[in-house]
Amino acid sequence: MSYRSDLLSTLIGFIPGGGLLVWGLVRALVPPSQRALTRWAARYGLHLSDVNRSVVSRYLQRTRSLEMAGAGVGWIASGLFVTGTGQFVPLFGIPLMMAIAGYLLGAVIAEATFIRQLAAPAGMRSAALTPRALVDYVPRLTVWALRALPAVLVVLAVLYALTPRHAETPSDVSPTLVLAASALLVVVAFAVDRLLQAIVARPQPAINAELMAADEAIRASSIHALSGAGVGLVLVGIGAVLFALQYASTNDALGAWLGYPATLAILLSLLSWVRLGHPRTWRVRRSSQLLSTP
Amino acid sequence: MILRVDPASPVPPYEQIRSQVATMIATGVLPKGHRLPTIRQLAADLGLAGGTVARAYRELEQAGLIVSRGRHGTSVAAGNATSRRDRERAVIQAASAFAAQAAQAGVDPRAALDRALETFKVS
């Protein structure tokens, strides 16, 4: 193991990843502050009350800690890869991809374990007479991005596999690896899409208006986190393949130009993860019809 | 617009759904063109089998109260707009049915009214 690879793995993997992991663990122990609760509620147009405050607090504590810890573990995994292989990761953006993947996994675990707490009590059953649809909770563009971007990724991966190589190409990435990684990302995007549909379809506790409003906000927040990370993950994959194409291209002009869309894809992936996953304001579109508080 | 189903009631769940939706349409609570949840969504929310909700929807459709348009979902049928007098009459009928059901079940009228008021608060 060279001194250079040790230093690189520490710098790019263990320090930021460890920081995220510790932050996530701290969040698991400390409930969200009153200010954080109020800010989150304002973002989703939710009126906090004695009925829904504890549910929202538990939701935020669990999701934020698991998402942050997941991102940390993912980032550390990229550092472990560098340490294990003794070489710098050839595909640009791998630490980011692993962090988003870890965050996504954390969000899935949080969603799967939290929904049980929202179950309606036994006895009288109730339901709102209003249909729920994915586009009520997330912009339509996000839904389409999650479905269209995997196709772009597959086209680029096939293009990479067919591209003639420089003899002295600095890229070590085999076409098989790129195709396999792209196929995996397509599967993940499809799984995220199905999961979003499942979140929309999960039963709603129509016990009272305040709890229903909290459920709507929680549902929207979960859908944002998962779709933002899902789109981000595919975008970082597109960026990585574009960078690989740039290194492998025999056409110098094309190779130089490919760096721009690749960088843009990486930046968009960050933007998607941060802004689509955590919008500044979002109200469930039919909330005024459904949740008119008496 | 909250639908309630009491599993302990002698009235079958599909009939509870059908009668409540029919009343909501008759009283104008559910206006013409209002989209209803899918059978799957309503069944999941109420913890019932899909067939139960499907039967209620089928009977409502046969009565001309709702219309199913395949992928576009189910909505309140056109032509159900009622006058104020009709709506008041429908409320009186619903109240009579409610009073009769409460008396039949042996529920104290005041307790039944309290329960009705609670229902108003959440819907």
Interface residues (C-beta under 8 A of the other chain):
Chain A: A120 G123 M124 R125 S126 A127 A128 L129 T130 P131 R132 A201 R202 P203 Q204 A206 I207 N208 A209 L290 P294
Chain B: M1 I2 L3 R4 V5 D6 P7 A8 V21 M24 L30 H34 R35 L36 P37 T38 R40 Q41 L42 A44 D45 L46 G47 L48 G73 F120 K121 V122
